[in-house]
Amino acid sequence: MNRIDKKFKELKARDKKAFIAFVTCGYPDIAVTEKLVLELDRSGADIVELGVPFSDPIADGPVIQEASVKALLNKINLYDVLSLVKRLRRKTEIPLCAMTYYNPVFCFGEERFLREARKAGLDGLIIPDLPPEEAGSLLKLSRSYGLDVILFLSPTSSRERAKFIVKKARGFIYYVSLTGVTGSRKSLPADMSKNIKEIKKITDIPVCVGFGVSAPEHVRQVYKVADGAIVGSAIIQQIKANAGKRDLVKKVGSFVKRLANV
């Protein structure tokens, strides 16, 4: 049982839901990312997604795309992200997931990456452009290294596909709330609650909702039906709004605290 599984077990015992926060590693720079993760931990985040900057982030909207481009200009890569995880592990035990696309992992080498990720202290992987049908070797290897590969379900997933996904899922199910890319929305889709209830009929694995979750009322709505809320673009927007300010980290922490503690 790794940190992700322990966290959900602990939250269930306390009748609490998970708040999962996303940051782009290296935006605005890697030193600030390290401070942000520690502040997110203090501010009520239960799990942190570490976004690995990539040139073609097909699942991400303009906010995260822009952060990714700026991080790439800072020359941030998988080595830097693993080094960041090592440094964070000296200071925090918060569960950490790398949110990356498959190309960097493929170039690094699947087993080599999993071995180094385990050594660094990473707990999970989220790879939106790698469908489970093509992830056989990674899923098998990840289990031997004790890392959870987080799989996706969406509003368009059939019941048959949902059953296929949940059999392979570990850690938690990432439910994509809408048919589109990441980014803040004014409201969440009307079918979200119904879809999550259907998923929970066929699995005991926690189901967490991302894409569009950006305001306290969204988090409250998610908490009513799911096991956790995932917020990314709204946090990146806060980082951008406070870029260059001495209290950037504190301002982002205050924003997350308002969301996590609804």
Backbone as a ProteinNet text record, in pm:
[ID]
protein_1_A
[PRIMARY]
MNRIDKKFKELKARDKKAFIAFVTCGYPDIAVTEKLVLELDRSGADIVELGVPFSDPIADGPVIQEASVKALLNKINLYDVLSLVKRLRRKTEIPLCAMTYYNPVFCFGEERFLREARKAGLDGLIIPDLPPEEAGSLLKLSRSYGLDVILFLSPTSSRERAKFIVKKARGFIYYVSLTGVTGSRKSLPADMSKNIKEIKKITDIPVCVGFGVSAPEHVRQVYKVADGAIVGSAIIQQIKANAGKRDLVKKVGSFVKRLANV
[TERTIARY]
84.7	0	87.9	77.6	161	88	146.7	90.7	-47.2	-74.3	-207.1	-313.4	-288.7	-383.9	-402.5	-292.5	-300.9	-383.5	-364.3	-437.3	-587.3	-629.4	-772.3	-830.8	-753	-798.9	-817.4	-721.4	-726.9	-846.2	-866.6	-977.7	-1112.3	-1124	-1248.6	-1281.7	-1179.1	-1198.9	-1249.1	-1211.5	-1253.2	-1374.4	-1433	-1547.3	-1517.2	-1396.6	-1351.2	-1329.6	-1325.1	-1297.2	-1159.1	-1099.3	-963.5	-966.1	-874	-852.1	-716.6	-719.9	-599.3	-562.8	-442.2	-397.9	-291.7	-300.9	-205.6	-117.4	12.4	104.3	191.3	231.1	324.2	466.6	544.9	682.1	765.3	828.3	912.4	841.1	713.4	639.9	602.8	648.8	735.5	881.7	924.4	1055.8	1052	1153	1148.9	1160.1	1230	1241	1105.4	1029.9	895.5	802.5	817.1	735.1	753.4	878	904.8	834.4	842.6	776.1	624.7	573.9	429.2	377	446.9	401.7	394.9	495	496.1	382.9	354.8	244.7	109.8	96.8	-27	-53.9	50.8	40.5	-13.5	42.8	-1.8	-143.3	-185.3	-312.5	-431.9	-408.7	-521	-525.1	-427.3	-422.5	-388.6	-452.8	-427	-331.3	-332.8	-245.5	-205.2	-82.6	-38.6	1.1	-52.6	-10.9	101	212	325.4	322.2	282.3	273.7	411.3	440.2	567.6	547.3	619	596.4	625.1	537.6	548.4	504.1	563.3	538.6	400.1	335.6	205	105.2	67.4	-22.1	-167.8	-203.5	-331.9	-453.9	-439.5	-554.9	-572.6	-475.5	-475.8	-522.5	-591.8	-638.1	-529.4	-562.4	-462.2	-386	-447.9	-381.7	-263.2	-287.3	-179.5	-81.5	-131.6	-41.4	61.1	14.9	105.3	208.7	163.7	256.7	359.5	314.6	404.3	510.7	469	564.4	670.1	626.8	722	817.1	765.4	852.1	953.3	910.9	1003.7	1113.1	1077.1	1177.5	1278.8	1234.8	1326.2	1404	1382.6	1453.1	1421.3	1297.2	1255.6	1221.1	1271.2	1244.3	1219.2	1207.7	1178	1284.7	1409.1	1517.4	1494.1	1456.4	1432	1313.5	1210.3	1092.7	1127.9	1205.6	1247.3	1337.8	1423.7	1508.7	1423	1318.9	1225.3	1157.7	1112.2	1047.2	1141.4	1267.9	1366.8	1379.3	1385.3	1397.2	1272.1	1156.2	1030.3	1019.1	1069.5	1058.9	1139.6	1230.8	1302.9	1216.1	1105.7	1026	878.7	827.3	684.2	657.1	549.6	504	374.1	336.7	215.1	226.4	121.1	127.9	152.8	242.4	279.6	259	188	168.2	232.8	300.4	351.2	243.3	202.8	108.9	192.1	209.7	296.9	231.7	282.5	242.3	341	303.6	380.7	518.3	530.8	657.5	778.6	776.3	892.2	923.9	819.3	840.3	901.2	849.5	901.2	1048.7	1082.4	1222.2	1314.2	1262.4	1339.6	1359.8	1257.9	1256.2	1160.2	1057.4	952.7	1008.3	1083.3	1128.3	1228.4	1315.7	1412.4	1340.2	1237	1163.4	1092.3	1027.6	957	1053.1	1168.7	1269.8	1317.2	1346.6	1394.2	1283	1160.4	1045.9	1023.6	1034.2	1018.8	1128.6	1251.4	1364.9	1347	1294.7	1276.9	1167.5	1065.3	955.8	823.4	811.9	686	587.6	458.2	356.5	267.8	252.1	160.4	194.8	133.9	152.4	17.2	3.4	-116.3	-68.7	-111.8	-63.5	-185.6	-238.7	-365.9	-365.5	-248.9	-247.8	-205.8	-209.7	-176.1	-298.1	-377.9	-495	-451	-530.6	-490.2	-464.6	-532	-508.6	-363.7	-297.2	-158.5	-59.7	-108.7	-25.1	11.8	-1.1	19.9	150.4	261.4	392.1	408.5	360.7	372.9	288.2	166.6	80.2	140.5	196	256.2	379.6	468.2	590.4	560.3	459.6	429.2	390.8	325.1	285.3	406.8	505.3	625	705.6	688.5	759.3	671.7	550	463.7	410.2	399.6	342.2	203.9	112.7	-21.6	-26.8	-75.3	-102.2	-250.6	-279.1	-416.1	-482	-597.5	-667.4	-790.2	-835.5	-941.8	-1074.1	-1182.5	-1314.8	-1375.5	-1469.8	-1527.5	-1677.9	-1746.7	-1890.8	-1924.1	-1827.7	-1854.2	-1813.8	-1760	-1719.3	-1842.1	-1845.3	-1956.6	-1944	-2050.8	-2047.3	-1945	-1937.2	-1841.5	-1698.1	-1672	-1536.7	-1506.3	-1604.8	-1585.8	-1546.7	-1614.3	-1581	-1438.2	-1397.5	-1261.1	-1158.6	-1186.8	-1093.8	-1079.4	-1191.6	-1184.2	-1109.6	-1109.5	-1035	-884.6	-840.2	-697.4	-654.6	-750.7	-721.6	-660.6	-575	-515.7	-508	-506.5	-496.8	-631.1	-670.9	-804.9	-838.4	-966.5	-1014.2	-1018.9	-962.8	-969.2	-1089.8	-1198.4	-1316.1	-1307.2	-1301.5	-1297.5	-1441.1	-1470.8	-1610.1	-1677	-1597.4	-1656.7	-1584.2	-1644	-1579.6	-1505.5	-1380.7	-1300.3	-1168.4	-1099.9	-968	-979.3	-867.3	-865.1	-893.3	-938.3	-965.9	-1082.5	-1082.8	-1190.2	-1321.5	-1430.1	-1563.4	-1656.7	-1765.5	-1862.8	-1944.5	-1970	-2048.7	-2001.2	-2035.2	-1999.1	-2116.3	-2089.5	-2195.5	-2307.4	-2428.1	-2545.5	-2543.3	-2473.9	-2474.6	-2364.1	-2284.8	-2170.7	-2213.3	-2309.2	-2350.6	-2400.3	-2484.5	-2538.5	-2426.6	-2332.2	-2223.2	-2134.2	-2106.4	-2020.8	-2091.7	-2220.3	-2296.2	-2291.7	-2297.7	-2290.1	-2152.9	-2047	-1910.9	-1894.6	-1947.2	-1929.1	-2007.3	-2101.4	-2173.6	-2084.7	-1978.4	-1897.1	-1755	-1723.1	-1587.7	-1585.8	-1490.6	-1467.4	-1349.4	-1283.6	-1169.8	-1222.2	-1154.5	-1200.2	-1212.2	-1313.5	-1336.2	-1319.8	-1228	-1201.4	-1230.2	-1280.9	-1328.4	-1235.8	-1195.8	-1114.3	-1169.3	-1104.2	-1143.3	-1263.6	-1239.5	-1345.8	-1370.9	-1316.2	-1338.2	-1251.2	-1314.5	-1235.1	-1286.3	-1397	-1455.3	-1506.6	-1521.7	-1570.1	-1701.1	-1794.3	-1922	-1903.4	-1803.7	-1774.1	-1722.6	-1631.4	-1573.8	-1683.7	-1773.2	-1884.2	-1970.7	-1996.4	-2077.3	-2010.3	-1879.8	-1803.6	-1801.6	-1777.2	-1768.5	-1896.8	-2011.5	-2138.7	-2147.3	-2079	-2095.4	-1966	-1851.9	-1723.9	-1635.7	-1517.5	-1424.5	-1319.6	-1315.9	-1218.5	-1236.9	-1182.7	-1186.6	-1044.7	-1026.3	-894.7	-900.6	-811.3	-809	-670.9	-667.8	-541.3	-535.2	-613.2	-604.9	-630.1	-725.4	-755.7	-635.3	-558.7	-437.9	-330.5	-314.3	-215.9	-251.3	-380.6	-422.5	-381.9	-392	-350.1	-199.4	-124.5	21.3	54.9	-12.5	11.8	-24.7	-137.9	-185.2	-89.5	-15.2	75.2	222.7	249.8	388.4	471.4	590.1	680.2	656.1	546.3	516.1	580	622.4	690.5	597.9	468	373.5	300.7	358.5	296.6	257.4	349.6	325.1	213	214.3	112	-25.9	-29.9	-157.6	-216.8	-133.9	-181.5	-229.8	-155.5	-195.8	-331.6	-356.2	-485.1	-598.7	-572.5	-673.4	-707.8	-606.2	-628.4	-701.6	-668.3	-733.5	-884.5	-921.9	-1064.9	-1134.7	-1066	-1125.7	-1130.7	-1019.6	-1007.6	-1097.2	-1122.8	-1196.4	-1339	-1407.9	-1546.4	-1640.8
-120.1	0	124.6	205.5	326	445.5	564.1	682	718.9	695.4	727	640.5	510	418.1	449.2	478.1	512.6	639.1	736.9	863.6	841.3	765.7	742.3	660.5	566.9	488	578.2	666.9	760.5	856.7	908.3	1000.9	931.6	807.5	732.6	711.7	682.2	662.1	789.4	904.3	1033.6	1091.3	1013.5	1057.6	1187.8	1194.3	1312.5	1278.8	1382.2	1367.4	1423.7	1375	1416.5	1544.9	1633	1750.2	1730	1723.6	1696.7	1822.4	1872.8	1997.7	1969.6	2042.5	2027.5	2151.6	2129.4	2238.7	2193.3	2287.8	2258.5	2275.5	2170.1	2177	2274.7	2368.5	2465.3	2592.7	2608.1	2730.7	2796.7	2916.9	2999.3	2953.9	2880	2815.4	2699.4	2613.9	2489.8	2514.6	2621.7	2653.7	2694.2	2771.3	2811	2690.4	2599.2	2477.1	2400.4	2387.5	2316.2	2384	2515.6	2590.2	2576.3	2577	2564.3	2430.4	2321.2	2188.8	2182.4	2235.2	2235.7	2321.2	2433.5	2519.8	2453.1	2382	2309	2204.4	2137.6	2039.6	2106.9	2221.7	2294.7	2349.8	2372.5	2441	2347.7	2217.8	2125.1	2030.1	2038.3	1940.9	1803.1	1700.8	1563.8	1490.2	1525.9	1467.9	1581.7	1577.1	1678.7	1610.3	1664.1	1622.5	1714.2	1655.1	1731.7	1722.9	1830.5	1832.3	1837.7	1740.6	1738.2	1817.9	1927.8	2008.2	1929.1	1947.2	1873.1	1963.9	1944.7	2034.4	2020.8	1904	1880.4	1823.8	1903.9	1854.3	1850.8	1745.5	1741.3	1743.3	1704.3	1704.9	1838.8	1927.9	2052	2172.3	2261.3	2385.5	2491.4	2615.1	2720.9	2759.2	2749.9	2791.9	2700.1	2569.7	2474.7	2466.5	2482.4	2486.1	2598.8	2715.9	2830.6	2803.9	2747.3	2715.3	2612.9	2515.9	2411.7	2470.6	2562	2627.4	2703.3	2777.4	2856.7	2766.4	2651.6	2557	2494.2	2466.3	2412.6	2513.8	2641.3	2745.8	2750	2703.1	2689.8	2558.2	2482.8	2356.6	2247.5	2245.8	2145.1	2014.5	1902.2	1771.5	1669.3	1542.4	1437.9	1426.2	1447	1441.1	1546.7	1666.2	1774.3	1742.1	1680.6	1645.6	1539.9	1439.5	1336.6	1395.2	1487.4	1555.2	1636.1	1699.8	1774.5	1681.7	1566	1469.7	1427.5	1402.5	1364.8	1472.2	1598.5	1708.8	1720.9	1704.2	1713.7	1603.2	1485.5	1373.3	1393.5	1488.7	1521.1	1605.6	1659.8	1757.2	1721	1630.2	1599	1455.7	1400.7	1266.6	1272.8	1390.7	1401.5	1314.7	1241.3	1160.4	1247.9	1202.5	1277.5	1192.2	1249.5	1183.1	1267.7	1204.3	1275.8	1271.8	1389.3	1397.1	1426.6	1324	1338.5	1276.9	1310.2	1242.1	1127.5	1035.6	912.1	930.9	1026.7	1041.3	1055.5	1141.9	1151.5	1020.1	946.6	817.7	716.9	713.7	622.8	651.6	779.5	816.7	785.5	802.3	772.4	621.5	546.2	400.7	366.8	285.7	259.3	207.9	97.8	38.9	129.9	191.3	282.9	398	452.5	562.3	517.2	400.8	351.8	325.7	270.3	244.5	374.2	474.9	603.2	677.8	665.8	730.3	672.7	540.9	473.9	519.2	523.1	566.2	708.2	793.9	935.5	955.6	867.6	880.7	917.1	894.6	919.9	807.2	837.9	739.2	696.2	784	750.9	819.9	769.8	825.6	850.2	964.9	995.8	1026.8	944	959.5	965.4	1085.2	1096.1	1046.8	1039.4	994.5	848.5	773.3	630.6	548	499.7	418	284.7	227.6	102.8	-12.6	-11.8	-117.3	-118.8	-4.2	6.9	21.7	4.3	29.1	-98.7	-213.4	-341.1	-352	-320.1	-334.9	-236	-113.4	-12.6	-49.9	-96.8	-135.6	-251.8	-348.8	-463.9	-422.9	-345.7	-301.7	-211.2	-125.8	-30.5	-103.2	-215.2	-290.1	-344.9	-391	-445	-335.7	-209.9	-98.1	-21.8	-69.7	-9	128	157.7	285.2	262.3	354.7	347.2	422.8	356.1	424.8	460.3	588.9	637.3	635.3	569.7	557.9	649.7	677.6	775.3	711.3	774.4	750.5	886.4	888.6	1015.8	1000	1109.9	1100.3	1011.5	991.6	909.7	762.9	727.2	587.5	497.6	391.7	296.2	214.8	147.2	63.2	-49.7	-103.6	-212	-161.6	-43.4	12.6	47.3	99.5	132.4	7.2	-104.7	-230.4	-274.4	-255.4	-288.6	-201.9	-71.7	22.3	-6.7	-24.9	-40	-167	-268.1	-390.9	-366.1	-268.6	-239.1	-122	-48.3	76	51	142.9	142.6	286.6	304.1	437.8	506.5	561.6	618.3	627.5	641.5	665.1	816	862	1004.1	1020.5	1077.7	1100.3	1237.8	1239.7	1364.5	1414.1	1527.1	1568.6	1609.1	1642.7	1697.1	1646.8	1668.2	1631.9	1755.5	1764.5	1881.5	1878.2	1991.1	1998.9	2061.3	2061.3	2122.4	2272	2328.8	2472.1	2503.3	2623.4	2664.9	2673.8	2638.4	2648.4	2717.7	2775.4	2840.5	2737.7	2622.8	2519.1	2381.7	2280.6	2143.4	2077.8	1979	1916.5	1856.5	1864.2	1815.7	1664.6	1591	1444.7	1388.9	1476.9	1430.6	1336.9	1378.2	1298.2	1160.4	1157.4	1029.8	937.3	991.7	910.4	853.8	935.7	888.6	780.2	797	694.4	561.1	566.9	444.6	378.5	459.9	406.3	340.5	404.8	354.4	225.4	194.8	66.9	-51.3	-24.6	-136.7	-138.9	-48.5	-49.7	13	-33.4	26.6	123.5	132.7	224.7	367.9	456.9	595.8	659.4	742.8	815.8	964.7	1029	1171.4	1245.8	1368.2	1443.6	1560	1568.3	1679.7	1736	1840.1	1913.5	2004.4	2131.4	2227.4	2261.8	2184.2	2210.4	2330	2441.9	2563.8	2658.8	2626.3	2716.7	2635.6	2699.8	2626.4	2552	2613.7	2545.6	2420.5	2422.2	2302.1	2190.4	2226.7	2127.1	2067.3	2151.6	2101.1	2003.4	2039.9	1955.1	1819.8	1821.6	1697.9	1613.6	1677.3	1604.6	1528.2	1575.3	1509	1370.3	1350.7	1223.6	1145.1	1213	1147	1141.1	1083.4	1067.4	1177.5	1261.8	1369.2	1463.5	1583.4	1685.6	1718.6	1737.4	1769.1	1909	1996.4	2134.2	2164.3	2209	2239.3	2379.4	2406.3	2535	2653.4	2639.8	2750.9	2783	2681	2703.8	2769.3	2722.5	2782.6	2928.9	2959.7	3098.6	3185.6	3130	3203.9	3227.5	3127.7	3143	3254.3	3252.2	3353.1	3493.2	3504.1	3634.3	3694.6	3607.7	3655.9	3641.4	3613.2	3596	3719.9	3697.3	3807.9	3872.6	3834.7	3893	3810	3877.5	3807.9	3710.2	3739.3	3653.2	3556.1	3525.1	3433.1	3301.7	3239.4	3108.2	3116.5	3220.3	3237.7	3261.6	3341.1	3370.1	3242.1	3161.7	3035.4	2942.6	2938.8	2856.7	2898.4	3027.7	3077.9	3038.8	3045.1	3005.5	2857.8	2773.5	2629.3	2599.1	2669.8	2649.2	2674.4	2778.6	2810.1	2698.2	2638.6	2531	2398.2	2366.6	2234.2	2220.2	2329.6	2323.4	2374.7	2333.3	2379.1	2303.5
0	0	0	-106.5	-110	-49.8	-62.9	4.4	-46.4	-175.4	-230.2	-162.8	-157.5	-96.4	52.6	120.7	263.8	284.7	196.9	209.7	196.4	94.1	76.6	191.8	243.8	358.2	479.9	500.8	613.2	598.6	477.5	453.9	473.4	426.6	442.7	589.5	668.9	813	880.8	824.4	880.2	808.6	715.3	636	562.8	505.2	431.6	284.4	201.7	60.2	28.4	-79.6	-116.3	-199.3	-167.4	-253.5	-321.3	-454.5	-532.6	-610.5	-588.8	-651.3	-756.6	-866.5	-977.4	-988.4	-1009.3	-1044.1	-1161	-1243.9	-1353.1	-1301.6	-1306.9	-1255.3	-1338.9	-1270.7	-1340.7	-1378.1	-1336.2	-1362.8	-1230.7	-1202.2	-1287.6	-1288.4	-1186.6	-1187.9	-1089.5	-1093.8	-1016.6	-866.1	-826.2	-683.1	-626.8	-703.8	-660.2	-657.1	-753.5	-753.8	-623.8	-579	-453.6	-336.1	-330.2	-222.5	-231.4	-354.2	-374	-324.2	-354.5	-311.3	-159	-92.6	54.3	109	42.1	84.3	59.4	-51.8	-80.4	27.1	70.7	178.5	304.7	339.6	459.6	445	320.1	295.4	277.8	289.2	285.1	167.7	77.3	-32.6	24.1	-28.5	16.4	-75.9	-203.9	-306.1	-398.7	-449.3	-545.5	-675.5	-786.2	-919.9	-965.8	-1004.2	-1056.6	-1208.8	-1272.3	-1417.2	-1481.8	-1565.7	-1639	-1767.9	-1787.2	-1908.7	-2035	-2134.3	-2259.6	-2373.2	-2489.6	-2602.6	-2664.8	-2648.8	-2711.1	-2609.9	-2510.9	-2405.1	-2451	-2523.4	-2593.7	-2501.2	-2376	-2285.3	-2215.6	-2231.7	-2154.6	-2235.2	-2165.7	-2225.1	-2222.4	-2263.4	-2280.3	-2154.4	-2038	-1913.2	-1882.2	-1882.5	-1853.4	-1969.8	-2093.5	-2208.9	-2194.3	-2155.3	-2139.3	-2030.4	-1917.9	-1809.2	-1854.5	-1934.9	-1985.3	-2077	-2165.1	-2256	-2176.6	-2075.3	-1996.3	-1918.7	-1869	-1798.6	-1894.1	-2016.9	-2116.6	-2151	-2152.9	-2176.2	-2061.7	-1942.7	-1828.2	-1833.4	-1943.8	-1969.3	-1865.7	-1818	-1720.9	-1793.4	-1739.5	-1798.5	-1688.3	-1726.6	-1628	-1520	-1556.8	-1457.7	-1349.4	-1391.1	-1295	-1204.5	-1261.7	-1182.5	-1078.5	-1116.9	-1020.8	-912.7	-949.8	-850.7	-754.1	-807	-722.6	-622.3	-668.4	-579.5	-467.5	-501.5	-398.8	-292	-335.7	-239	-152.3	-216.8	-141.9	-37.8	-70	23.3	151.9	150.9	275.4	367.7	312.2	388	402.1	319.4	323.1	279.9	332.5	294.5	215.1	165.3	86	-39.4	-76.3	-198.5	-321.6	-408.5	-528.7	-652.8	-750.8	-880.7	-989.1	-1081.2	-1198.3	-1305.8	-1354.5	-1466.4	-1590.4	-1672.4	-1788	-1910.9	-2027.1	-2149	-2172.6	-2261.7	-2272	-2335.6	-2426.9	-2498.8	-2406.4	-2305.1	-2215.4	-2144.2	-2104	-2037.2	-2133.8	-2256.7	-2358.7	-2386.7	-2401.6	-2430.5	-2312.5	-2191.8	-2070.6	-2056.6	-2101.2	-2083.8	-1971.4	-2002.3	-1902.7	-1769.9	-1775	-1649	-1578.9	-1654.4	-1594.2	-1524.3	-1590.3	-1529.5	-1402	-1406.7	-1288.8	-1173.6	-1204.4	-1101.4	-1037.3	-1121.9	-1069.8	-996.5	-1046	-981.3	-842.5	-832.1	-702.9	-606.7	-656.1	-572.3	-522.9	-610.4	-576.6	-472.1	-474.1	-379.1	-442.6	-573.6	-643.6	-611.1	-612.7	-576.1	-692.2	-792.1	-900.3	-1029.6	-1137.6	-1271.3	-1335.4	-1399.9	-1477.1	-1618.6	-1715.5	-1853	-1945.6	-1972	-2044.1	-2187.2	-2252.2	-2392.3	-2407.8	-2298.4	-2304.9	-2263.8	-2359.9	-2325.3	-2266.1	-2177	-2110.1	-2206	-2322.6	-2421.6	-2469.5	-2462.8	-2508.7	-2393.3	-2271.6	-2153.7	-2079.9	-2148.1	-2080	-2004.5	-2070.6	-2005.2	-1890.6	-1909.2	-1803.7	-1682.4	-1706.3	-1594.9	-1515.9	-1587.1	-1520.8	-1441.1	-1503.2	-1435.6	-1316.1	-1331.5	-1224.1	-1096	-1109.2	-989.4	-916.3	-992.2	-927.1	-858.4	-902.4	-839.9	-740.1	-719.9	-618.7	-654.3	-785	-827.1	-887.1	-859.5	-915.6	-1047.1	-1152.5	-1279.1	-1277.7	-1275.5	-1264.4	-1402.6	-1412.9	-1539.6	-1544.2	-1666.2	-1688.7	-1729.2	-1685.2	-1739.5	-1771.4	-1865.1	-1908.7	-1932.1	-1960.6	-1987.8	-2107.8	-2196.6	-2316	-2298	-2181.9	-2158.5	-2147.7	-2226.1	-2217.5	-2088.8	-2050.2	-1930.2	-1947.5	-2068.5	-2094.9	-2077.5	-2130.1	-2116.9	-1971.3	-1901.5	-1760.1	-1680.9	-1711.1	-1642.9	-1675.3	-1800	-1842.3	-1768	-1757.6	-1693.3	-1544.2	-1475.1	-1328.5	-1287.6	-1374.8	-1343.3	-1342.6	-1420.5	-1430.3	-1342.1	-1289	-1216.9	-1079.4	-1040.2	-906.4	-857.7	-726.8	-668.8	-665.4	-779.9	-794.9	-943.8	-972.4	-1109	-1130.2	-1240.4	-1275.4	-1367.3	-1312.8	-1395.4	-1459.6	-1591.8	-1668.5	-1679.3	-1617.3	-1602.4	-1732.3	-1834.3	-1956.3	-2081	-2195.1	-2320.9	-2371.4	-2336.2	-2371.7	-2299.3	-2299.2	-2236.1	-2096.7	-2024.5	-1892.3	-1902	-1790.5	-1787.6	-1696.6	-1639.8	-1550.8	-1628.4	-1561.5	-1620.5	-1520.7	-1572.6	-1484.7	-1408	-1470.1	-1404	-1450.5	-1372.8	-1408.1	-1481.9	-1565.7	-1645.9	-1561.5	-1613.7	-1541.1	-1520.4	-1609.3	-1599	-1509.5	-1448.5	-1369.6	-1256	-1176	-1060.2	-1101.8	-1203.9	-1251.6	-1300.1	-1374.8	-1429	-1318.4	-1218.8	-1108.9	-1028.1	-1005.9	-933.3	-1007.5	-1140.6	-1220.7	-1208.2	-1207.6	-1193.2	-1056.3	-953.3	-816.9	-791.3	-879.9	-868.9	-906.2	-984.2	-1035.9	-978.9	-885.2	-826.9	-688.2	-607.6	-476	-480.3	-595.6	-608.7	-603.1	-529.5	-521.9	-660	-677.1	-801.4	-773.2	-847.8	-828.6	-959.2	-945.4	-1061.8	-1093.9	-1220.1	-1266.5	-1396.7	-1449.9	-1569.6	-1535.9	-1527	-1503.5	-1357.9	-1265.4	-1122.7	-1082.4	-1047.7	-1029.1	-922.2	-856.9	-757.5	-638.2	-521.2	-402.8	-426.8	-501.2	-525.5	-611.2	-701.6	-781.3	-690.7	-600.6	-509.4	-421.6	-370.8	-289.2	-368.8	-494.1	-582.3	-604.2	-626.4	-647.6	-520.4	-406.7	-280.4	-247.3	-298.2	-269.1	-331.7	-444.6	-517	-537.6	-533.2	-563.4	-438.9	-456.5	-344.3	-338.1	-442.1	-441.9	-558.7	-542.2	-647.3	-689.3	-820.9	-877.6	-937.6	-892.2	-942.5	-999.3	-1125.8	-1190.9	-1247.3	-1352.3	-1422.2	-1329.7	-1238.6	-1147.2	-1058.5	-1021	-940.1	-1025.5	-1148.2	-1239.1	-1266.1	-1277	-1296.5	-1178.7	-1058.3	-938.4	-938.2	-983.4	-992.5	-1091.7	-1206.1	-1308.4	-1257.7	-1188.9	-1139.6	-1036.9	-967.9	-862.6	-899.4	-1026	-1071.6	-1041	-985.4	-955	-820.6	-752.5	-621.3	-510.4	-405.8	-295.4	-224.1	-225.2	-153	-245.7	-361.9	-456.7	-389	-320.6	-260.3	-157.3	-76.7	26.6	-35.5	-143.1	-209.6	-269.3	-332.2	-389.7	-278.6	-168.8	-54.3	0.5	8.4	58.4	-34.4	-164.7	-263.7	-248	-234.2	-219.7	-89.4	16.4	144.9	133	58.7	40.1	-36.5	-132.2	-210.4	-132.6	-67.5	-3.1	118.6	185.7	312.3	300.6	195.5	177	270.4
[MASK]
++++++++++++++++++++++++++++++++++++++++++++++++++++++++++++++++++++++++++++++++++++++++++++++++++++++++++++++++++++++++++++++++++++++++++++++++++++++++++++++++++++++++++++++++++++++++++++++++++++++++++++++++++++++++++++++++++++++++++++++++++++++++++++++++++++++

